[in-house]
Amino acid sequence: MHADLKGALAQINKSYKAFEHKGQKMSKKQVRAVLEYGIGKGYKTTEELSDSEVDEILGKQNQ
C-alpha cells in the first residue's frame, strides 16, 4: 500500500484499518505514530518508510 501520509492522517478513523506491518494489523495509535513520523521526515507516501523505521516506531509504542 502506498498511502498518502497526510490524507491517511486526515482520515485516521477509517484509514488505520487498512494498515499492516509484517502481516500484523496495526492499531490506530500505531498508525498515527507512523504517519506523524513520516510527515515529520518530509515523506509524502508510506512507500518512503522503511521496515526498519516502522519497527523502530512500533518498538517505541510498546515501551
N, C-alpha and C positions, 0 to 999 in steps of 0.2 A: 504494500500500500504506500502510495506517495501523496499523503495528505498535505494540504496547505496548513502550515502551523497556526497562523493567525485565524484562519477560517475554522479550523478544528477547535481552537480555544474558545472562539466566539460561540460555538455550538456544543460546548463541552457536555452538556446534559444528555445529548444524543450521541455525539461522536465518540465518546470514550468507549462505548460498547463494541466498536469495530477494532479497537487496538489490541494487539497481541505482541508478545516478545518471547521468542524461542518457544512458540507453541502454547504459551500460557496467557490467558485473558488478563488484562490489566485493570486495576481499579481506577475510578475517576481521579483519585488523589495522585496515583502514579502517572496517569496520562497528563494531568495538569502540570506536574513537575517536569516531565519530559518536554512538553510543548513550551513551557516557560523557559527552560534551559535552552532549547533550540532557538527560540526567538531572541534570547539574550546573546547568543553567539552570532546572530545575524543570519541564521539559516532561514530559508523560505519554505522548504518541504521536509517531511520526515525522511525522505531519501538521503538527506545530507547527514543524518545522525548515524554514527557507527554503533555496532552492537556493544562495543566496549564502553562507549559513552552512556548508553542506556543502562548497561549493567551497573555502572558507577552511580547513576542517578537512583536506580531502584535500590541499590545497596544502602544508600543514604536514607531512603524512605523506610527501610527495615530496621534502622538503628533506634 
